[in-house]
Amino acid sequence: MTNIASLLKRVERIEAEQHVGAPVRIIANYPVGNAAVRDALTNWRQWVADGRATVKGEVLWLMQLPLSVEEWVLKYGPQYNNM
């Protein structure tokens, strides 16, 4: 059986392992240039506030904003040949 003291020890251990501070790694779901990577790591709080990124642990996850219907059709829609 677990008691409160052992649960508190577990919580303290888990919290001690958590990363605190600026992200040190970056992952993106779209191609990102070096300048954008430097900007994202430097201004990561603003990127998160703008909805362009999230932070999980020590990793900054860059997410491409969703396309509008018109943008999606232009990018992925079928191309018809004029006959």
SELUMKOL-701455 format. One record per residue: x, y, z of N, C-alpha, C in turn. Coordinates in Angstrom, 3 decimals. Example, Ala and Ser with C-alpha at 12.3 -4.5 7.8 and 13.67 -1.06 7.14 Angstrom:
BEGIN
+----------+----------+----------+----------+----------+----------+----------+----------+----------+
!      nxx !      nyy !      nzz !     caxx !     cayy !     cazz !      cxx !      cyy !      czz !
+----------+----------+----------+----------+----------+----------+----------+----------+----------+
!   13.190 !   -5.690 !    7.800 !   12.300 !   -4.500 !    7.800 !   13.200 !   -3.300 !    7.800 !
!   12.850 !   -2.250 !    7.080 !   13.670 !   -1.060 !    7.140 !   12.900 !    0.030 !    7.870 !
+----------+----------+----------+----------+----------+----------+----------+----------+----------+
end
This chain:
BEGIN
+----------+----------+----------+----------+----------+----------+----------+----------+----------+
!      nxx !      nyy !      nzz !     caxx !     cayy !     cazz !      cxx !      cyy !      czz !
+----------+----------+----------+----------+----------+----------+----------+----------+----------+
!    0.849 !   -1.179 !    0.000 !    0.000 !    0.000 !    0.000 !    0.891 !    1.238 !    0.000 !
!    0.476 !    2.247 !   -0.695 !    1.266 !    3.481 !   -0.799 !    0.762 !    4.504 !    0.204 !
!    1.695 !    5.207 !    0.750 !    1.287 !    6.263 !    1.666 !    1.612 !    7.631 !    1.052 !
!    1.179 !    8.668 !    1.729 !    1.357 !   10.029 !    1.228 !    2.840 !   10.372 !    1.064 !
!    3.668 !    9.964 !    1.992 !    5.096 !   10.294 !    1.930 !    5.749 !    9.708 !    0.684 !
!    5.424 !    8.448 !    0.354 !    6.024 !    7.845 !   -0.840 !    5.486 !    8.499 !   -2.114 !
!    4.229 !    8.882 !   -2.112 !    3.681 !    9.594 !   -3.271 !    4.350 !   10.950 !   -3.451 !
!    4.575 !   11.660 !   -2.358 !    5.252 !   12.956 !   -2.437 !    6.683 !   12.806 !   -2.952 !
!    7.371 !   11.739 !   -2.545 !    8.724 !   11.488 !   -3.041 !    8.704 !   11.266 !   -4.549 !
!    7.732 !   10.512 !   -5.016 !    7.610 !   10.262 !   -6.454 !    7.359 !   11.565 !   -7.209 !
!    6.469 !   12.382 !   -6.699 !    6.162 !   13.664 !   -7.339 !    7.399 !   14.544 !   -7.374 !
!    8.141 !   14.621 !   -6.273 !    9.369 !   15.424 !   -6.224 !   10.389 !   14.926 !   -7.243 !
!   10.519 !   13.616 !   -7.378 !   11.464 !   13.046 !   -8.345 !   11.047 !   13.388 !   -9.772 !
!    9.765 !   13.270 !  -10.068 !    9.272 !   13.601 !  -11.408 !    9.477 !   15.080 !  -11.703 !
!    9.169 !   15.945 !  -10.747 !    9.348 !   17.379 !  -10.949 !   10.816 !   17.743 !  -11.110 !
!   11.703 !   17.068 !  -10.432 !   13.133 !   17.351 !  -10.552 !   13.656 !   17.003 !  -11.941 !
!   13.032 !   16.045 !  -12.592 !   13.457 !   15.630 !  -13.929 !   12.895 !   16.520 !  -15.036 !
!   11.952 !   17.388 !  -14.713 !   11.340 !   18.258 !  -15.711 !   12.321 !   19.341 !  -16.147 !
!   12.291 !   19.649 !  -17.439 !   13.139 !   20.721 !  -17.976 !   12.511 !   22.068 !  -17.649 !
!   13.318 !   22.976 !  -17.159 !   12.848 !   24.320 !  -16.857 !   13.724 !   25.289 !  -17.635 !
!   13.091 !   26.188 !  -18.380 !   13.862 !   27.168 !  -19.134 !   13.545 !   27.105 !  -20.608 !
!   14.399 !   27.729 !  -21.384 !   14.204 !   27.812 !  -22.831 !   14.394 !   26.447 !  -23.480 !
!   13.672 !   26.184 !  -24.563 !   13.852 !   24.921 !  -25.288 !   15.261 !   24.819 !  -25.866 !
!   15.763 !   23.608 !  -25.963 !   17.096 !   23.382 !  -26.514 !   17.071 !   22.560 !  -27.796 !
!   15.911 !   22.026 !  -28.132 !   15.746 !   21.254 !  -29.374 !   14.548 !   21.795 !  -30.113 !
!   14.499 !   21.534 !  -31.420 !   13.393 !   22.030 !  -32.233 !   12.964 !   20.942 !  -33.205 !
!   11.659 !   20.807 !  -33.371 !   11.083 !   19.881 !  -34.342 !    9.994 !   20.650 !  -35.080 !
!    9.938 !   20.477 !  -36.403 !    8.939 !   21.184 !  -37.202 !    8.228 !   20.208 !  -38.126 !
!    6.958 !   20.498 !  -38.437 !    6.211 !   19.644 !  -39.360 !    6.224 !   20.228 !  -40.774 !
!    7.175 !   21.122 !  -41.033 !    7.349 !   21.715 !  -42.360 !    8.807 !   22.157 !  -42.481 !
!    9.298 !   22.353 !  -43.705 !   10.696 !   22.780 !  -43.868 !   10.917 !   24.169 !  -43.262 !
!   11.955 !   24.296 !  -42.459 !   12.262 !   25.554 !  -41.782 !   13.711 !   25.922 !  -42.084 !
!   13.936 !   27.159 !  -42.484 !   15.292 !   27.626 !  -42.766 !   16.053 !   27.939 !  -41.488 !
!   17.356 !   28.093 !  -41.618 !   18.211 !   28.359 !  -40.456 !   17.831 !   29.651 !  -39.746 !
!   17.505 !   30.689 !  -40.512 !   17.142 !   31.970 !  -39.895 !   15.873 !   31.824 !  -39.061 !
!   14.897 !   31.069 !  -39.566 !   13.650 !   30.854 !  -38.833 !   13.897 !   30.030 !  -37.573 !
!   14.794 !   29.061 !  -37.656 !   15.130 !   28.247 !  -36.480 !   15.754 !   29.123 !  -35.405 !
!   16.706 !   29.970 !  -35.793 !   17.335 !   30.864 !  -34.815 !   16.302 !   31.799 !  -34.192 !
!   15.412 !   32.352 !  -35.034 !   14.380 !   33.247 !  -34.521 !   13.437 !   32.505 !  -33.575 !
!   13.047 !   31.299 !  -33.946 !   12.124 !   30.520 !  -33.111 !   12.742 !   30.196 !  -31.756 !
!   14.009 !   29.814 !  -31.741 !   14.656 !   29.487 !  -30.473 !   14.904 !   30.729 !  -29.624 !
!   15.168 !   31.857 !  -30.274 !   15.397 !   33.102 !  -29.539 !   14.092 !   33.680 !  -29.005 !
!   13.061 !   33.682 !  -29.838 !   11.772 !   34.298 !  -29.498 !   10.687 !   33.249 !  -29.298 !
!   11.027 !   32.142 !  -28.641 !   10.106 !   31.016 !  -28.535 !    8.828 !   31.375 !  -27.795 !
!    8.895 !   32.257 !  -26.826 !    7.670 !   32.631 !  -26.105 !    6.668 !   33.311 !  -27.041 !
!    7.165 !   34.174 !  -27.928 !    6.279 !   34.853 !  -28.880 !    5.707 !   33.862 !  -29.884 !
!    6.522 !   32.911 !  -30.351 !    6.034 !   31.895 !  -31.281 !    4.915 !   31.083 !  -30.633 !
!    5.077 !   30.749 !  -29.359 !    4.039 !   29.993 !  -28.639 !    2.786 !   30.855 !  -28.486 !
!    2.960 !   32.119 !  -28.118 !    1.812 !   33.022 !  -27.948 !    1.056 !   33.214 !  -29.260 !
!    1.780 !   33.215 !  -30.384 !    1.154 !   33.392 !  -31.700 !    0.496 !   32.112 !  -32.215 !
!    0.720 !   30.988 !  -31.534 !    0.142 !   29.723 !  -31.974 !    0.961 !   29.032 !  -33.043 !
!    2.186 !   29.503 !  -33.281 !    3.039 !   28.895 !  -34.306 !    3.881 !   27.762 !  -33.747 !
!    3.902 !   27.613 !  -32.403 !    4.730 !   26.581 !  -31.776 !    4.153 !   26.214 !  -30.421 !
!    4.584 !   25.058 !  -29.928 !    4.293 !   24.633 !  -28.566 !    5.595 !   24.126 !  -27.953 !
!    5.645 !   24.095 !  -26.643 !    6.823 !   23.589 !  -25.944 !    6.398 !   22.383 !  -25.130 !
!    7.137 !   21.293 !  -25.315 !    6.931 !   20.090 !  -24.526 !    8.294 !   19.675 !  -23.998 !
!    8.487 !   19.893 !  -22.701 !    9.795 !   19.603 !  -22.111 !   10.826 !   20.568 !  -22.640 !
!   11.889 !   20.031 !  -23.226 !   12.947 !   20.877 !  -23.761 !   12.858 !   21.041 !  -25.271 !
!   11.737 !   20.612 !  -25.866 !   11.568 !   20.643 !  -27.319 !   10.560 !   21.708 !  -27.720 !
!   10.939 !   22.518 !  -28.709 !   10.047 !   23.494 !  -29.310 !    9.493 !   22.870 !  -30.578 !
!    8.186 !   22.682 !  -30.626 !    7.515 !   22.071 !  -31.768 !    6.932 !   23.175 !  -32.629 !
!    7.442 !   23.340 !  -33.851 !    6.925 !   24.331 !  -34.783 !    5.829 !   23.683 !  -35.615 !
!    4.718 !   24.388 !  -35.720 !    3.583 !   23.852 !  -36.453 !    3.176 !   24.817 !  -37.549 !
!    3.042 !   24.292 !  -38.751 !    2.586 !   25.123 !  -39.853 !    1.117 !   25.449 !  -39.630 !
!    0.762 !   26.700 !  -39.842 !   -0.633 !   27.094 !  -39.668 !   -1.492 !   26.372 !  -40.694 !
!   -2.732 !   26.013 !  -40.338 !   -3.592 !   25.297 !  -41.277 !   -3.899 !   26.163 !  -42.498 !
!   -4.033 !   25.481 !  -43.630 !   -4.367 !   26.171 !  -44.876 !   -5.863 !   26.464 !  -44.932 !
!   -6.215 !   27.566 !  -45.577 !   -7.629 !   27.829 !  -45.848 !   -8.064 !   26.871 !  -46.956 !
!   -9.355 !   26.785 !  -47.200 !   -9.871 !   25.904 !  -48.258 !   -9.269 !   26.302 !  -49.600 !
!   -9.227 !   27.590 !  -49.867 !   -8.697 !   28.066 !  -51.144 !   -7.212 !   27.729 !  -51.293 !
!   -6.441 !   27.913 !  -50.210 !   -5.014 !   27.590 !  -50.255 !   -4.799 !   26.096 !  -50.460 !
!   -5.627 !   25.272 !  -49.808 !   -5.497 !   23.825 !  -49.942 !   -5.791 !   23.398 !  -51.376 !
!   -6.856 !   23.949 !  -51.961 !   -7.217 !   23.592 !  -53.338 !   -6.098 !   23.983 !  -54.289 !
!   -5.519 !   25.181 !  -54.099 !   -4.422 !   25.597 !  -54.964 !   -3.204 !   24.699 !  -54.821 !
!   -2.943 !   24.242 !  -53.620 !   -1.746 !   23.441 !  -53.379 !   -1.933 !   21.962 !  -53.712 !
!   -3.081 !   21.390 !  -53.344 !   -3.275 !   19.944 !  -53.468 !   -4.404 !   19.535 !  -54.406 !
!   -5.192 !   20.483 !  -54.880 !   -6.343 !   20.151 !  -55.709 !   -5.944 !   19.563 !  -57.044 !
!   -6.889 !   18.886 !  -57.669 !   -6.590 !   18.263 !  -58.965 !   -6.313 !   19.348 !  -60.019 !
!   -5.404 !   19.031 !  -60.901 !   -5.063 !   19.918 !  -62.016 !   -5.737 !   19.374 !  -63.274 !
!   -6.650 !   20.162 !  -63.817 !   -7.395 !   19.729 !  -64.998 !   -6.749 !   20.307 !  -66.250 !
!   -6.622 !   19.478 !  -67.268 !   -6.106 !   19.926 !  -68.557 !   -7.272 !   20.451 !  -69.380 !
!   -7.059 !   21.569 !  -70.038 !   -8.098 !   22.102 !  -70.939 !   -8.094 !   21.280 !  -72.208 !
!   -9.228 !   20.682 !  -72.502 !   -9.331 !   19.837 !  -73.700 !  -10.218 !   20.481 !  -74.706 !
+----------+----------+----------+----------+----------+----------+----------+----------+----------+
end
